[in-house]
Amino acid sequence: MIPTEVIRRKRDRERLPPDEVRDFVRAYTKGEVPDYQAAALVMAIYLNGLHADELHALTEAMLRSGEVLDLAAIPGVKVDKHSTGGVGDKLSLPLAPAVAACGVAVPMVSGRGLGHTGGTLDKLEAIPGFRVDLEVPRFIAQVRDLGLCLIGQTATLAPADRKLYALRDATATVDSIPLIASSIMSKKLAEGIDALVLDVKVGRGAFMKTEARARELAQTMCAIGQGHGKRVVAYLTNMDQPLGLAIGNATEAIESFEVLKGRGPGDVRELTLVLGAEMLVLGGVAADLADGRRRIGAALDDGAALERMRRCVAAQGGDPRAVDDYGRLPTARRRHDVGARAAGYVTAIDAEGVGVAAMRLGAGRQKKEDAVDPAVGIALAKKLGDPVAPGEPLATLLMNDVGPEPAAALVQAAYCIGPAPPAARPLVLGEIR
């Protein structure tokens, strides 16, 4: 394998032999190929794409660059969920314990927020003492004993992906479907799971702004997973407005706990039912989606999912009392209402603008190394179709160390008010099997 030849071929739109793709990734992971050559190949892929066999080889090389977990000691089918990220997307927190309470093991490796999209790990770490950095043996033991564990990517899982993602972030090559798909799927396959449900967000607050692009990404990821012998189902879900009413970390944890208590916003509960039902079918404990939906709903309503979450928090070093006593979670010191400038109905919400506003308050990070303030965020008062009066709050900013002006302007600009409510758009836009 000669790095310059690999780069030249992909630059000139030639098909790369799979063994050369694998050798290039292995050499880069070991430090034998410099960043500037890897960056050149990544840019060539961004511009010219990958054929199916090249994509399979890239994913396989990233997957095999580190440890692949062996979950054979855990009985039954192991099922995970991955979301491509959105604003207010806290689904992992109610979903994992609900699915585990229904008898399917959920070994979940999650990420942190970046830019306008929130991260599961940041929400979990808002719970005092909660550890997401468990060692692999403890992770496996907890999944076996409790049915779920929620951690971050370990140093040994797909290290090639970590190096390549940092390179993509620095070279404006993040938004490439083959690179996104191989990045996500290499990490998920390294978990040792048997099946996966993908939640591919579409719309203003999503990475994929159009349904066509989201469907292409979903199909690509499903093909990778199925090519590795896994059952993978993808749902395209609406991110034209934030999910739920809470945007932040502690505030999204609270909203998740409310869903686990049979309450919470209807859209968060609905997607928990949709994705959870699919996970139960893939896990072999539900006869069909209707049966799975009924089981997930019962677990949310009878306290089984909530109790599983309490046990998970305690097992990972957190304070389980925070699941019920929200005063134990970080709380912002100041609040600022953003009022409507006109009467009418909410006809559109720029979810990305709201997400950026939360980031400006300290709830998110512009760079990976930035710290987040778990207490701050935004509480929405109005969503699509809601009536508003002049001066009535659209949202409330939850603040600590920064003033309200930049975030308030972003939220104000994100809301469109019109004379009539908009036509309803479904929460689930499609699915790929």
C-alpha positions as CSV (number, residue, x, y, z in Angstrom):
1,M,0.0,0.0,0.0
2,I,1.5,3.3,-1.2
3,P,-0.5,6.2,0.4
4,T,0.0,8.6,-2.5
5,E,-1.3,6.0,-4.9
6,V,-4.4,5.4,-2.8
7,I,-5.0,9.2,-2.7
8,R,-4.4,9.6,-6.4
9,R,-6.8,6.8,-7.3
10,K,-9.6,8.2,-5.2
11,R,-8.9,11.7,-6.4
12,D,-9.2,10.4,-10.0
13,R,-12.5,8.6,-9.2
14,E,-10.9,5.1,-9.5
15,R,-12.2,2.2,-7.4
16,L,-9.9,1.4,-4.5
17,P,-9.2,-2.3,-3.8
18,P,-10.7,-3.1,-0.4
19,D,-7.3,-4.4,1.0
20,E,-5.7,-1.0,0.2
21,V,-8.5,0.8,2.1
22,R,-8.0,-1.4,5.1
23,D,-4.2,-1.1,4.9
24,F,-4.4,2.7,4.7
25,V,-6.7,2.9,7.8
26,R,-4.5,0.5,9.8
27,A,-1.3,2.5,8.9
28,Y,-3.0,5.8,9.8
29,T,-4.2,4.5,13.1
30,K,-0.6,3.3,13.9
31,G,0.8,6.7,13.0
32,E,2.6,5.4,9.9
33,V,0.5,7.7,7.6
34,P,0.7,11.4,8.5
35,D,-2.4,13.6,9.0
36,Y,-1.9,15.5,5.8
37,Q,-2.1,12.3,3.7
38,A,-5.1,11.1,5.6
39,A,-6.7,14.5,5.1
40,A,-6.1,14.3,1.4
41,L,-7.8,10.9,1.2
42,V,-10.8,12.1,3.3
43,M,-11.3,15.1,1.0
44,A,-11.1,12.9,-2.0
45,I,-13.8,10.6,-0.5
46,Y,-15.9,13.7,0.4
47,L,-15.7,14.8,-3.2
48,N,-16.0,11.5,-5.0
49,G,-17.8,9.2,-2.6
50,L,-17.3,5.4,-2.1
51,H,-18.5,2.3,-3.8
52,A,-20.2,-0.3,-1.6
53,D,-17.1,-2.5,-1.3
54,E,-14.9,0.5,-0.5
55,L,-17.4,1.6,2.2
56,H,-17.6,-1.9,3.7
57,A,-13.7,-2.1,3.8
58,L,-13.5,1.4,5.4
59,T,-16.1,0.5,8.1
60,E,-14.4,-2.9,8.7
61,A,-11.0,-1.3,9.1
62,M,-12.3,1.2,11.6
63,L,-14.2,-1.4,13.5
64,R,-11.2,-3.7,13.7
65,S,-8.8,-0.9,14.6
66,G,-9.5,-1.6,18.3
67,E,-11.4,-3.9,20.6
68,V,-14.7,-5.5,19.5
69,L,-16.7,-6.3,22.5
70,D,-17.9,-9.9,23.2
71,L,-21.3,-9.9,24.8
72,A,-21.9,-13.6,24.4
73,A,-22.1,-14.0,28.2
74,I,-25.2,-11.8,28.2
75,P,-28.4,-13.9,27.4
76,G,-30.7,-12.9,24.6
77,V,-30.5,-10.4,21.7
78,K,-28.5,-7.2,22.5
79,V,-30.1,-4.1,20.9
80,D,-28.9,-0.5,20.8
81,K,-30.3,2.8,19.4
82,H,-28.4,5.6,17.6
83,S,-29.7,9.1,16.8
84,T,-28.0,11.3,14.3
85,G,-28.7,14.2,16.7
86,G,-31.1,17.1,17.1
87,V,-32.3,19.8,19.5
88,G,-33.9,18.5,22.6
89,D,-33.3,14.9,21.6
90,K,-33.1,13.2,25.0
91,L,-34.6,9.9,23.9
92,S,-31.9,7.6,25.1
93,L,-32.7,8.5,28.7
94,P,-36.3,7.2,28.8
95,L,-35.8,4.7,26.0
96,A,-33.0,2.5,27.4
97,P,-34.5,1.8,30.8
98,A,-38.0,1.2,29.2
99,V,-36.6,-1.4,26.8
100,A,-34.5,-3.0,29.5
101,A,-37.5,-3.2,31.8
102,C,-39.3,-5.1,29.0
103,G,-36.5,-7.8,28.9
104,V,-34.1,-6.7,26.1
105,A,-30.5,-5.9,27.0
106,V,-29.4,-2.4,25.9
107,P,-25.6,-1.9,25.8
108,M,-25.5,1.8,24.9
109,V,-22.4,3.7,23.9
110,S,-23.2,7.4,23.4
111,G,-21.5,10.7,22.6
112,R,-21.3,14.2,23.7
113,G,-23.0,17.3,22.2
114,L,-21.2,19.4,19.6
115,G,-22.6,22.6,18.0
116,H,-26.3,22.9,18.2
117,T,-27.0,19.2,18.9
118,G,-27.0,17.9,22.5
119,G,-25.3,14.8,23.7
120,T,-26.6,11.9,25.8
121,L,-23.4,11.8,28.0
122,D,-23.8,15.5,28.9
123,K,-27.3,14.9,30.1
124,L,-26.3,11.9,32.1
125,E,-23.4,13.7,33.7
126,A,-25.9,16.4,35.0
127,I,-26.9,13.7,37.5
128,P,-24.6,14.2,40.5
129,G,-21.9,11.5,40.5
130,F,-23.0,9.7,37.3
131,R,-20.1,8.0,35.6
132,V,-20.0,7.4,31.9
133,D,-16.3,6.3,31.8
134,L,-16.8,2.7,33.0
135,E,-14.2,0.1,32.1
136,V,-15.4,-2.6,29.6
137,P,-15.7,-5.5,32.1
138,R,-17.9,-3.4,34.3
139,F,-20.0,-2.3,31.3
140,I,-20.6,-5.9,30.3
141,A,-21.4,-7.0,33.9
142,Q,-23.9,-4.2,34.3
143,V,-25.7,-5.0,31.0
144,R,-25.8,-8.6,32.1
145,D,-27.1,-7.9,35.6
146,L,-29.3,-4.8,35.0
147,G,-30.2,-5.0,31.3
148,L,-28.6,-1.7,30.4
149,C,-25.5,0.5,30.8
150,L,-24.9,4.0,29.3
151,I,-21.3,4.9,28.7
152,G,-19.1,7.0,26.3
153,Q,-16.8,5.6,23.7
154,T,-13.8,3.9,25.3
155,A,-10.2,4.4,24.1
156,T,-10.2,0.9,22.7
157,L,-13.4,1.1,20.7
158,A,-12.8,2.1,17.0
159,P,-9.8,4.3,17.7
160,A,-9.4,4.9,13.9
161,D,-12.8,6.6,13.9
162,R,-11.7,9.0,16.7
163,K,-8.6,10.0,14.7
164,L,-10.5,10.3,11.4
165,Y,-13.4,12.3,13.0
166,A,-11.0,14.8,14.5
167,L,-9.4,15.2,11.0
168,R,-12.8,15.6,9.3
169,D,-13.8,18.2,11.9
170,A,-10.7,20.2,11.0
171,T,-11.0,19.9,7.2
172,A,-14.7,20.7,6.6
173,T,-15.4,17.1,5.6
174,V,-17.9,16.1,8.3
175,D,-21.0,16.1,6.2
176,S,-20.2,13.3,3.8
177,I,-22.7,10.4,3.9
178,P,-20.1,7.6,3.4
179,L,-17.9,9.1,6.1
180,I,-20.8,9.7,8.5
181,A,-22.2,6.2,8.0
182,S,-18.8,4.4,8.4
183,S,-18.1,6.5,11.5
184,I,-21.4,5.7,13.2
185,M,-21.6,2.0,12.2
186,S,-17.9,1.2,13.1
187,K,-18.6,2.3,16.7
188,K,-21.9,0.5,16.9
189,L,-20.6,-2.7,15.5
190,A,-17.7,-2.6,17.9
191,E,-20.2,-2.7,20.8
192,G,-20.9,-6.4,19.9
193,I,-24.6,-5.8,19.5
194,D,-27.0,-8.0,17.5
195,A,-29.4,-5.4,16.3
196,L,-29.7,-1.6,16.0
197,V,-32.5,0.9,15.6
198,L,-31.4,4.2,13.9
199,D,-33.2,7.5,14.5
200,V,-32.2,9.6,11.6
201,K,-33.4,13.2,12.2
202,V,-34.7,15.4,9.3
203,G,-35.3,19.1,9.2
204,R,-34.2,22.5,10.5
205,G,-32.5,21.2,13.7
206,A,-31.0,18.1,12.2
207,F,-27.7,17.4,10.5
208,M,-29.7,16.2,7.4
209,K,-31.9,19.1,6.3
210,T,-33.8,17.2,3.6
211,E,-35.7,13.9,3.6
212,A,-33.8,12.7,0.5
213,R,-30.4,13.1,2.2
214,A,-31.6,11.6,5.5
215,R,-33.0,8.6,3.6
216,E,-29.7,8.1,1.7
217,L,-27.8,8.1,5.0
218,A,-30.3,5.7,6.6
219,Q,-30.1,3.3,3.7
220,T,-26.3,3.5,3.7
221,M,-26.1,2.7,7.4
222,C,-28.7,-0.1,7.2
223,A,-26.7,-1.7,4.3
224,I,-23.5,-1.6,6.3
225,G,-25.1,-3.2,9.4
226,Q,-26.8,-5.9,7.3
227,G,-23.6,-6.6,5.5
228,H,-22.0,-7.3,8.9
229,G,-24.8,-9.7,9.8
230,K,-26.8,-7.4,12.0
231,R,-30.5,-6.5,12.0
232,V,-30.8,-2.8,11.4
233,V,-34.0,-0.7,11.1
234,A,-34.0,3.1,10.5
235,Y,-36.7,5.7,11.2
236,L,-36.7,9.1,9.7
237,T,-38.1,11.5,12.3
238,N,-39.1,15.1,12.2
239,M,-36.6,17.7,13.6
240,D,-38.3,20.9,12.2
241,Q,-38.8,22.0,15.8
242,P,-37.1,21.0,19.0
243,L,-38.1,17.7,20.6
244,G,-40.0,18.2,23.8
245,L,-39.9,21.5,25.7
246,A,-36.5,21.3,27.4
247,I,-33.2,22.1,25.8
248,G,-30.1,21.8,28.0
249,N,-28.7,19.1,30.1
250,A,-30.2,18.9,33.6
251,T,-33.4,20.3,32.2
252,E,-33.6,17.5,29.6
253,A,-32.8,14.9,32.2
254,I,-35.8,16.2,34.2
255,E,-38.0,15.9,31.1
256,S,-36.8,12.4,30.6
257,F,-37.6,11.4,34.1
258,E,-41.1,12.9,33.6
259,V,-41.6,10.6,30.6
260,L,-40.4,7.7,32.7
261,K,-43.2,8.6,35.1
262,G,-45.9,8.3,32.4
263,R,-46.0,12.1,31.9
264,G,-43.8,14.5,29.8
265,P,-44.3,16.0,26.4
266,G,-46.3,13.9,23.9
267,D,-43.7,13.9,21.1
268,V,-40.9,12.6,23.4
269,R,-43.3,9.8,24.7
270,E,-44.4,9.0,21.2
271,L,-40.9,8.5,19.8
272,T,-40.0,6.5,22.9
273,L,-42.9,4.2,22.1
274,V,-42.0,4.0,18.4
275,L,-38.3,3.2,18.8
276,G,-38.9,1.1,21.9
277,A,-41.4,-1.1,20.1
278,E,-39.0,-1.7,17.3
279,M,-36.2,-2.6,19.8
280,L,-38.5,-5.1,21.5
281,V,-39.4,-6.8,18.1
282,L,-35.7,-7.0,17.2
283,G,-35.0,-8.3,20.6
284,G,-37.5,-11.1,20.2
285,V,-39.7,-10.2,23.2
286,A,-42.6,-8.6,21.2
287,A,-44.7,-10.4,18.6
288,D,-45.1,-7.2,16.5
289,L,-44.8,-3.4,16.7
290,A,-48.3,-3.1,18.3
291,D,-47.3,-5.6,21.0
292,G,-44.0,-3.8,21.5
293,R,-45.7,-0.4,21.8
294,R,-48.1,-1.8,24.4
295,R,-45.3,-3.2,26.4
296,I,-43.2,0.0,26.3
297,G,-46.2,2.1,27.3
298,A,-46.9,-0.2,30.2
299,A,-43.3,0.0,31.4
300,L,-43.6,3.8,31.4
301,D,-46.9,3.9,33.1
302,D,-46.5,1.3,35.8
303,G,-43.1,2.5,37.1
304,A,-41.0,-0.4,35.8
305,A,-38.9,1.8,33.5
306,L,-38.5,4.5,36.2
307,E,-37.2,1.9,38.7
308,R,-34.8,0.5,36.1
309,M,-33.5,4.1,35.6
310,R,-33.0,4.6,39.4
311,R,-31.0,1.3,39.5
312,C,-28.9,2.3,36.5
313,V,-28.1,5.7,38.1
314,A,-27.1,4.1,41.3
315,A,-25.0,1.4,39.6
316,Q,-23.1,4.1,37.7
317,G,-22.2,6.1,40.8
318,G,-25.0,8.7,40.5
319,D,-27.5,9.9,43.1
320,P,-30.7,7.9,42.4
321,R,-32.7,10.4,44.5
322,A,-32.2,13.0,41.7
323,V,-34.6,11.0,39.6
324,D,-37.4,12.1,41.9
325,D,-36.0,15.1,43.7
326,Y,-35.1,17.5,40.9
327,G,-33.6,20.0,43.4
328,R,-30.6,17.7,43.6
329,L,-29.8,18.5,39.9
330,P,-27.9,21.6,38.8
331,T,-30.3,24.6,38.7
332,A,-29.7,27.9,36.8
333,R,-29.6,31.1,39.0
334,R,-31.4,33.4,36.6
335,R,-34.3,33.2,34.2
336,H,-35.3,35.5,31.3
337,D,-38.6,35.3,29.3
338,V,-38.5,35.8,25.5
339,G,-41.9,37.3,24.5
340,A,-43.8,37.2,21.3
341,R,-43.8,40.4,19.2
342,A,-47.2,39.8,17.6
343,A,-50.4,37.8,18.0
344,G,-51.2,34.7,16.0
345,Y,-50.0,31.2,15.8
346,V,-46.5,29.6,15.8
347,T,-46.0,28.7,12.1
348,A,-42.3,27.7,12.3
349,I,-39.5,27.3,14.7
350,D,-35.9,27.2,13.6
351,A,-34.7,24.4,15.8
352,E,-31.1,25.0,14.9
353,G,-31.4,28.6,16.0
354,V,-32.8,27.5,19.3
355,G,-30.0,25.0,19.7
356,V,-27.4,27.6,19.0
357,A,-29.0,29.9,21.5
358,A,-28.7,27.1,24.2
359,M,-25.1,26.7,23.2
360,R,-24.5,30.5,23.7
361,L,-25.9,30.1,27.2
362,G,-23.3,27.4,27.9
363,A,-25.4,24.3,27.5
364,G,-23.4,23.1,24.4
365,R,-19.9,23.4,23.0
366,Q,-18.5,24.9,19.9
367,K,-15.3,22.8,20.2
368,K,-14.9,19.3,21.6
369,E,-12.8,20.5,24.4
370,D,-15.3,23.2,25.6
371,A,-16.9,22.7,29.0
372,V,-20.7,22.8,29.4
373,D,-22.8,24.2,32.2
374,P,-25.3,21.5,33.1
375,A,-27.8,23.9,34.7
376,V,-28.4,26.3,31.8
377,G,-30.7,25.9,28.8
378,I,-34.0,26.9,27.4
379,A,-37.6,26.0,28.4
380,L,-40.0,26.3,25.5
381,A,-43.4,27.6,26.2
382,K,-44.8,27.5,22.7
383,K,-44.5,24.9,19.9
384,L,-45.8,24.7,16.3
385,G,-49.5,25.5,16.0
386,D,-49.8,27.1,19.5
387,P,-51.6,30.4,19.7
388,V,-49.7,33.4,21.1
389,A,-50.6,36.9,22.3
390,P,-48.2,39.9,22.1
391,G,-45.7,39.8,24.9
392,E,-46.6,36.2,25.9
393,P,-43.5,34.1,26.6
394,L,-42.3,31.9,23.7
395,A,-39.5,30.5,25.8
396,T,-37.6,31.0,29.0
397,L,-33.8,31.3,29.1
398,L,-32.1,29.5,32.0
399,M,-28.8,31.3,32.7
400,N,-25.8,31.5,35.0
401,D,-22.8,33.4,33.8
402,V,-23.8,35.1,30.6
403,G,-26.4,37.7,29.8
404,P,-29.6,37.0,27.9
405,E,-29.2,39.3,24.9
406,P,-27.5,37.1,22.2
407,A,-29.5,34.0,23.1
408,A,-32.8,35.9,23.4
409,A,-32.3,37.4,19.9
410,L,-31.7,34.0,18.4
411,V,-34.8,32.6,20.0
412,Q,-36.9,35.6,19.0
413,A,-35.6,35.1,15.4
414,A,-36.3,31.4,15.5
415,Y,-40.1,31.8,16.0
416,C,-42.3,32.7,13.1
417,I,-45.8,33.9,14.0
418,G,-48.6,33.9,11.4
419,P,-52.4,34.3,11.2
420,A,-53.2,30.6,11.1
421,P,-51.7,27.4,12.4
422,P,-49.5,25.4,10.0
423,A,-50.5,22.1,8.5
424,A,-49.5,19.3,10.8
425,R,-46.4,17.2,9.8
426,P,-46.0,13.7,11.1
427,L,-43.4,12.9,13.7
428,V,-42.2,9.8,11.9
429,L,-41.6,10.5,8.2
430,G,-40.6,7.1,7.0
431,E,-38.7,3.9,7.8
432,I,-36.0,1.7,6.2
433,R,-35.7,-2.0,6.8
